Amino acid sequence: MAEGKRKQVKRKTKEELEEYLIQFYETEESNKIVTFKKSYEEWLSFKEQIVSDSTIYRYKTDYKRFFENTEFEAKDITLIQDIDIIVYLTNIAKTQQVYLRSFKTLCNYLKEIFEYAKSNRVINDNPYIYVKPKLKLISKYCTPAKHKSDNERTISVNDIHLLLLKFHQDYINKPWYITPYAVEFAILTGCRVGEIAALRWSDINNETITIRCSEKAHRIKGKGTTYTIESTKTGKERKIPVTEPLVSLLNRVLAAENNLNCKGEFVFSDTTGRIKAPDISNCIRKKCSQVGIDQKSIHSCRRTINSTLKNVGANTSIAASLLGHTTEVNDNYYTYDVSALDLKKKLLEQTNRILLG
């Protein structure tokens, strides 16, 4: 009923009229209630304007996991107190297999949703701020993370040799299969898989490989996944010195793509076009299975390059600048990368020689 307009209601008996009026006013009151779910939906609409589709997809997936069909989502957000949140989080930690990282993500959702409701004058106070002192106690109920040994998180020199042998067999027997070259590139440089998929020939000269971009996946419900080329994870460019093994690899990639008549803008391409990050990630897992070693990832290559660089004398700042990640706060503010490119090349050359044998 539009505000300010009146509607005449007729019923046969007084009892029927009273029943209608009770239901009407109950509905009116329920429509005024702002549930946690409604607050989440409003927060999500705001987030859709400022974050990527893949991030929104993750928000929705996490909501289904943690909140959907619970009593908590149906609660009037104006009546939720810190004790309600504590009980809810404790129950989740005890009854679901929630690792600490996921638990922290869940807590961040609660913090943001309540803060958004407060900024929109739905609630006067954010009850989550009174929960924070109790989080350490609640987190003890989380599922302990499985500890991985150094060997599980990196790739041994022996396993690298097995993979490279398999790659070279594929280069001969499956000349159209370009993807293993991308994995070999990861082994030699430690680049992120999205950076490898986005690497262009124009990013490479005789001295350096400039990492300018990275592939980003955008998952849209009902529409599948689309891939775009965007900035790197840190938003910064970095340079990797071209070592002799990299020269050999890039020349072999170029020859293979010329033979297939598929050389394009991007370094790693086949007859179907640019090779995407998931294909590269799947390739290393499949090749590990084929040679009979434990499953490894492109991130394992990053850890291996970083660890080997340290072993040959690279300081944290040099390793961080080559791999494109941050160091500890001390290194960020008190240690600076003043090494020349030739020193980085020397260290990466040593690393490549160790890994290649």
C-alpha positions as CSV (number, residue, x, y, z in Angstrom):
1,M,0.0,0.0,0.0
2,A,1.5,3.4,-1.0
3,E,2.2,5.7,1.8
4,G,-0.6,8.3,2.4
5,K,-3.2,6.2,0.6
6,R,-6.0,4.4,2.3
7,K,-7.7,1.2,1.3
8,Q,-11.1,0.1,2.5
9,V,-11.1,-3.4,3.8
10,K,-14.3,-5.4,4.1
11,R,-14.8,-8.8,5.8
12,K,-17.9,-10.7,6.6
13,T,-17.4,-10.9,10.3
14,K,-15.6,-8.9,13.0
15,E,-13.4,-11.9,13.7
16,E,-12.3,-12.1,10.1
17,L,-11.5,-8.4,10.1
18,E,-9.5,-8.6,13.3
19,E,-7.5,-11.6,11.9
20,Y,-6.8,-9.6,8.7
21,L,-5.6,-6.6,10.7
22,I,-3.3,-8.7,12.9
23,Q,-1.7,-10.3,9.9
24,F,-1.4,-6.9,8.1
25,Y,0.4,-5.2,11.0
26,E,2.6,-8.3,11.7
27,T,3.7,-8.1,8.0
28,E,4.3,-4.4,8.3
29,E,6.5,-4.9,11.4
30,S,8.4,-7.8,9.8
31,N,9.2,-5.7,6.7
32,K,10.8,-3.1,9.0
33,I,13.2,-5.6,10.5
34,V,16.7,-5.5,9.0
35,T,18.1,-9.0,9.2
36,F,21.8,-9.9,9.1
37,K,21.1,-11.4,5.7
38,K,19.7,-8.1,4.4
39,S,22.6,-6.2,5.8
40,Y,25.0,-8.6,4.0
41,E,23.1,-8.2,0.7
42,E,23.4,-4.4,1.0
43,W,27.1,-4.7,1.9
44,L,27.6,-7.0,-1.1
45,S,25.9,-4.5,-3.4
46,F,28.4,-1.9,-2.2
47,K,31.3,-4.3,-2.7
48,E,30.2,-5.1,-6.3
49,Q,31.1,-1.5,-7.2
50,I,34.7,-1.7,-6.0
51,V,36.0,-5.3,-6.2
52,S,36.5,-7.9,-9.0
53,D,33.9,-10.5,-10.0
54,S,36.1,-13.3,-8.7
55,T,36.1,-11.6,-5.3
56,I,32.3,-11.3,-5.3
57,Y,32.1,-14.9,-6.2
58,R,34.2,-15.8,-3.2
59,Y,32.1,-13.7,-0.9
60,K,28.9,-15.5,-2.1
61,T,30.6,-18.9,-1.7
62,D,31.7,-18.1,1.8
63,Y,28.3,-16.8,2.7
64,K,26.7,-20.1,1.7
65,R,29.3,-22.0,3.7
66,F,29.1,-19.9,6.9
67,F,25.7,-18.1,7.1
68,E,23.1,-19.6,4.7
69,N,20.1,-21.3,6.5
70,T,21.4,-20.4,10.0
71,E,19.5,-18.7,12.8
72,F,22.2,-16.0,12.7
73,E,21.3,-14.8,9.2
74,A,17.7,-14.4,10.2
75,K,18.4,-12.3,13.3
76,D,17.5,-8.6,13.5
77,I,20.9,-7.0,13.2
78,T,19.8,-4.2,15.6
79,L,19.4,-6.9,18.3
80,I,22.6,-8.8,17.7
81,Q,25.0,-8.4,20.6
82,D,28.7,-9.4,21.1
83,I,27.7,-12.5,22.9
84,D,25.6,-13.7,20.0
85,I,28.6,-13.3,17.7
86,I,30.9,-15.1,20.2
87,V,28.4,-18.1,20.4
88,Y,28.0,-18.2,16.6
89,L,31.8,-18.2,16.0
90,T,32.5,-20.8,18.6
91,N,29.8,-23.1,17.2
92,I,31.3,-22.7,13.7
93,A,34.8,-23.4,14.9
94,K,33.7,-26.4,16.9
95,T,31.3,-28.0,14.3
96,Q,32.9,-27.2,11.0
97,Q,36.4,-28.0,9.7
98,V,37.6,-24.4,9.7
99,Y,41.3,-23.6,9.5
100,L,42.6,-20.5,11.1
101,R,43.0,-18.6,7.8
102,S,39.3,-19.3,7.0
103,F,38.3,-18.3,10.5
104,K,40.1,-15.0,10.1
105,T,38.3,-14.4,6.8
106,L,34.9,-15.1,8.5
107,C,35.7,-12.7,11.3
108,N,36.6,-10.0,8.7
109,Y,33.2,-10.5,7.0
110,L,31.4,-9.9,10.3
111,K,33.6,-6.9,11.1
112,E,32.9,-5.3,7.7
113,I,29.1,-6.1,7.6
114,F,28.5,-4.6,11.0
115,E,30.7,-1.6,10.3
116,Y,28.7,-1.0,7.0
117,A,25.4,-1.3,8.9
118,K,26.7,1.2,11.4
119,S,27.9,3.7,8.7
120,N,24.3,3.5,7.2
121,R,22.7,4.3,10.6
122,V,21.1,0.8,10.8
123,I,22.8,0.2,14.1
124,N,24.3,2.6,16.6
125,D,27.2,0.5,17.7
126,N,29.3,-2.2,16.1
127,P,29.1,-5.2,18.5
128,Y,32.0,-6.9,16.7
129,I,34.6,-4.6,18.4
130,Y,33.7,-6.3,21.7
131,V,34.3,-9.7,20.2
132,K,38.0,-9.1,19.2
133,P,39.5,-9.8,22.7
134,K,37.8,-13.2,22.7
135,L,39.0,-14.3,19.2
136,K,42.2,-15.9,20.3
137,L,40.3,-18.1,22.7
138,I,37.7,-19.1,20.1
139,S,40.4,-19.8,17.4
140,K,41.7,-22.6,19.5
141,Y,38.8,-24.7,18.4
142,C,39.8,-24.3,14.7
143,T,41.1,-27.3,12.8
144,P,44.9,-27.4,13.1
145,A,46.6,-26.7,9.8
146,K,48.5,-29.6,8.3
147,H,52.2,-28.8,8.6
148,K,54.2,-29.4,5.4
149,S,57.8,-30.1,5.5
150,D,60.3,-28.1,3.5
151,N,60.6,-30.9,1.1
152,E,56.8,-30.9,0.6
153,R,56.7,-27.1,-0.1
154,T,59.7,-27.1,-2.5
155,I,60.9,-29.2,-5.4
156,S,64.1,-31.2,-5.0
157,V,66.9,-31.0,-7.6
158,N,66.3,-34.7,-8.4
159,D,62.5,-34.1,-9.0
160,I,63.3,-31.1,-11.2
161,H,65.5,-33.3,-13.3
162,L,62.8,-35.9,-13.7
163,L,60.3,-33.2,-14.7
164,L,62.7,-31.6,-17.2
165,L,63.4,-35.1,-18.8
166,K,59.7,-35.6,-19.2
167,F,59.3,-32.1,-20.7
168,H,62.0,-32.8,-23.3
169,Q,60.4,-36.0,-24.2
170,D,57.1,-34.1,-24.8
171,Y,58.9,-31.5,-26.8
172,I,60.0,-34.2,-29.2
173,N,56.9,-36.5,-29.2
174,K,54.3,-33.7,-28.8
175,P,55.7,-30.6,-30.6
176,W,52.2,-29.0,-30.4
177,Y,52.3,-29.1,-26.6
178,I,53.7,-25.8,-25.6
179,T,52.5,-25.7,-22.0
180,P,55.5,-27.5,-20.5
181,Y,57.8,-24.7,-21.7
182,A,55.8,-22.4,-19.4
183,V,56.4,-24.7,-16.4
184,E,60.1,-24.8,-17.3
185,F,60.1,-21.0,-17.2
186,A,58.5,-21.1,-13.7
187,I,61.3,-23.5,-12.5
188,L,64.0,-21.1,-13.8
189,T,62.5,-17.8,-12.6
190,G,59.9,-18.4,-9.8
191,C,57.4,-16.2,-11.5
192,R,53.7,-16.4,-10.5
193,V,51.6,-18.5,-12.9
194,G,49.5,-15.4,-13.9
195,E,52.6,-13.5,-14.7
196,I,53.8,-16.3,-17.0
197,A,50.5,-16.5,-18.8
198,A,50.5,-12.7,-19.4
199,L,54.2,-12.5,-20.5
200,R,54.6,-10.8,-23.9
201,W,57.6,-11.1,-26.3
202,S,57.8,-7.3,-26.1
203,D,58.6,-7.6,-22.4
204,I,61.9,-9.4,-23.2
205,N,65.2,-8.0,-24.5
206,N,68.8,-9.4,-24.4
207,E,69.3,-8.3,-20.8
208,T,66.0,-8.5,-18.9
209,I,62.5,-9.9,-18.7
210,T,60.1,-7.2,-17.5
211,I,57.2,-8.5,-15.5
212,R,54.5,-5.9,-16.2
213,C,51.2,-7.8,-16.1
214,S,49.4,-10.8,-14.7
215,E,46.4,-12.8,-15.7
216,K,43.3,-12.4,-13.6
217,A,40.4,-14.9,-13.5
218,H,36.8,-13.6,-13.2
219,R,34.2,-16.2,-12.1
220,I,30.6,-15.2,-12.9
221,K,27.8,-17.5,-11.8
222,G,26.1,-19.0,-14.8
223,K,28.6,-17.6,-17.2
224,G,31.8,-19.5,-16.4
225,T,35.2,-17.9,-16.1
226,T,36.7,-15.1,-18.1
227,Y,40.4,-14.1,-18.1
228,T,41.9,-10.6,-18.4
229,I,45.4,-9.2,-18.4
230,E,45.8,-6.7,-15.6
231,S,48.6,-5.3,-13.4
232,T,50.8,-7.5,-11.3
233,K,49.8,-8.6,-7.8
234,T,51.7,-5.8,-6.2
235,G,50.8,-3.3,-8.9
236,K,54.5,-2.8,-9.7
237,E,56.9,-3.9,-12.5
238,R,60.0,-5.8,-11.9
239,K,63.0,-7.0,-14.0
240,I,64.5,-10.5,-14.1
241,P,68.0,-10.9,-15.6
242,V,68.2,-13.1,-18.7
243,T,70.4,-16.1,-17.8
244,E,71.9,-18.6,-20.3
245,P,69.3,-21.3,-19.4
246,L,66.5,-18.7,-20.0
247,V,68.0,-17.8,-23.4
248,S,68.0,-21.5,-24.3
249,L,64.4,-21.9,-23.2
250,L,63.1,-18.8,-25.0
251,N,64.9,-19.8,-28.2
252,R,63.3,-23.3,-28.0
253,V,59.9,-21.8,-27.4
254,L,60.3,-19.4,-30.3
255,A,61.3,-22.3,-32.6
256,A,58.5,-24.5,-31.5
257,E,55.9,-21.8,-32.1
258,N,57.3,-20.8,-35.4
259,N,57.1,-24.5,-36.5
260,L,53.5,-24.5,-35.5
261,N,52.9,-21.1,-37.1
262,C,51.3,-19.9,-33.8
263,K,53.8,-17.3,-32.6
264,G,51.8,-14.4,-31.3
265,E,51.9,-11.5,-28.9
266,F,52.3,-13.7,-25.8
267,V,55.3,-15.8,-25.2
268,F,53.4,-19.0,-24.3
269,S,50.9,-19.6,-27.1
270,D,49.8,-22.6,-29.1
271,T,47.4,-23.1,-32.0
272,T,44.4,-22.2,-29.8
273,G,45.9,-18.9,-28.6
274,R,47.4,-17.7,-25.4
275,I,48.0,-20.5,-22.8
276,K,46.1,-19.6,-19.6
277,A,47.3,-19.9,-16.0
278,P,45.0,-22.9,-15.1
279,D,46.5,-24.9,-18.0
280,I,50.0,-24.2,-16.7
281,S,49.1,-25.2,-13.1
282,N,47.4,-28.3,-14.3
283,C,50.4,-29.2,-16.4
284,I,52.9,-29.3,-13.5
285,R,50.5,-31.5,-11.5
286,K,50.0,-33.9,-14.4
287,K,53.7,-34.2,-15.1
288,C,54.4,-34.9,-11.4
289,S,52.0,-37.8,-11.6
290,Q,53.5,-39.0,-14.8
291,V,57.0,-39.1,-13.4
292,G,55.9,-40.6,-10.1
293,I,56.7,-37.8,-7.7
294,D,54.6,-35.9,-5.1
295,Q,52.3,-33.2,-6.4
296,K,53.9,-29.8,-6.8
297,S,52.6,-26.4,-7.9
298,I,53.9,-23.4,-9.7
299,H,54.1,-21.8,-6.2
300,S,56.5,-24.7,-5.2
301,C,58.8,-23.4,-8.0
302,R,58.7,-19.9,-6.4
303,R,59.6,-21.3,-3.0
304,T,62.4,-23.4,-4.6
305,I,63.9,-20.4,-6.4
306,N,63.7,-18.2,-3.3
307,S,65.3,-20.9,-1.1
308,T,68.1,-21.6,-3.6
309,L,68.8,-17.9,-4.1
310,K,69.3,-17.6,-0.3
311,N,71.6,-20.6,-0.3
312,V,73.9,-19.1,-3.0
313,G,74.2,-15.8,-1.0
314,A,71.3,-13.6,-2.1
315,N,70.0,-11.4,0.7
316,T,66.2,-11.1,1.4
317,S,65.9,-7.9,-0.4
318,I,67.4,-9.3,-3.6
319,A,65.3,-12.4,-3.5
320,A,62.2,-10.3,-2.9
321,S,62.9,-8.0,-5.8
322,L,63.4,-10.9,-8.2
323,L,60.2,-12.7,-7.1
324,G,58.0,-9.6,-6.7
325,H,57.0,-10.1,-3.1
326,T,57.6,-8.2,0.1
327,T,60.1,-8.9,2.8
328,E,59.6,-8.5,6.6
329,V,59.0,-5.1,7.9
330,N,62.6,-4.7,8.9
331,D,63.8,-5.3,5.4
332,N,61.1,-3.1,4.0
333,Y,62.1,-0.1,6.0
334,Y,65.8,-0.6,6.8
335,T,67.2,-2.7,4.0
336,Y,67.2,-1.5,0.4
337,D,67.9,-3.4,-2.8
338,V,71.0,-1.6,-4.2
339,S,72.4,-4.6,-6.0
340,A,73.2,-4.1,-9.7
341,L,71.5,-6.2,-12.3
342,D,74.8,-8.1,-13.0
343,L,74.8,-9.3,-9.4
344,K,71.3,-10.5,-9.7
345,K,72.2,-12.2,-12.9
346,K,75.1,-13.9,-11.3
347,L,73.0,-15.2,-8.4
348,L,70.2,-16.4,-10.7
349,E,72.8,-18.1,-12.9
350,Q,74.1,-20.0,-9.9
351,T,70.6,-20.9,-8.9
352,N,69.7,-22.1,-12.4
353,R,72.9,-24.2,-12.5
354,I,72.1,-25.8,-9.2
355,L,68.6,-26.7,-10.2
356,L,69.6,-27.9,-13.7
357,G,72.5,-29.9,-12.4
